[in-house]
Amino acid sequence: MPRRPFYEDYMGIRKMAQRIKKEREAAFQALPDREKARLRPRILPVPVQEAVKRGEKRLFEVLRDEADWGRGKLVTRVLWQARYPEPCYWRLTKVIPDELAENRDFGDAWGVRTWRGICEDAERKISDANKTHGWWIVPPEKEEEFCAVPEYSPYAGERKAPYEVPVPPLLRAMILAERERKGEDLTEPLMRLSISKGKHNRASQVSWAEYQQWLKEKNVSQ
């Protein structure tokens, strides 16, 4: 039997490879979106690539080695500790790993967040658990020391804010000129200052003189 030319063998192999590729692509497109997102190759952003090279891990890469997936423990990120003097962390309350993920390094986690020493009231989902690197668990014996707010932090101790502040120079001159024309008292004009009260604002409002005295005692420059 005469042998077919090499070109025909090559074209036959090429057609077979194209057919297999189309079959695999059709099978991939038939998968659910969640499974396609898991199997599709990902190109990591440059900051994430650098974090991986430094050995920094995502949250579930840290939690998968812990008993009960680290529920009840404190977790934080290296970036937060380098950027803020106050403690920033999550107290984990609920962890659901993705059993379909390779090495179980993805999932959903919930907790109560403390940001710059101020604890939030309610539990909520950790939105960046699978996106960011640099997570680590605070050892239980170090939690008390880690959660302490430094004395030099502006969030430490009592905070005050004035309920009245001096008006701008041009407006001050206009007000005093108008009062002088009308023969009224030439007291220093002040304008009302309102601050929103909430869990992230613990300041108490005092008079301008008391506020100036408080700044001198705290050695805080305006």
Buried (B, 14 or more C-beta within 10 A) or exposed (E): EEEEEEEEEEEEEEEEEEEEEEEEEEEEEEEEEEEEEBEEEEEEEEEBEEBEEEEBBBBBBBBBEBEEBBBEBBBBBBBBBEEBBBBBBBBBEEBEBBEEEEEBBBBBBBBBBBBBBBEBEEEEEBEEBBEBBBBBBBEEEEBEEEBEBEEEBEBBEEEBBBBBEEBEEEEBEEBBEEBEEEEEEEEEBBEEEEEEEEEEEEEEBBEBEEBEEBBEEEEEEE
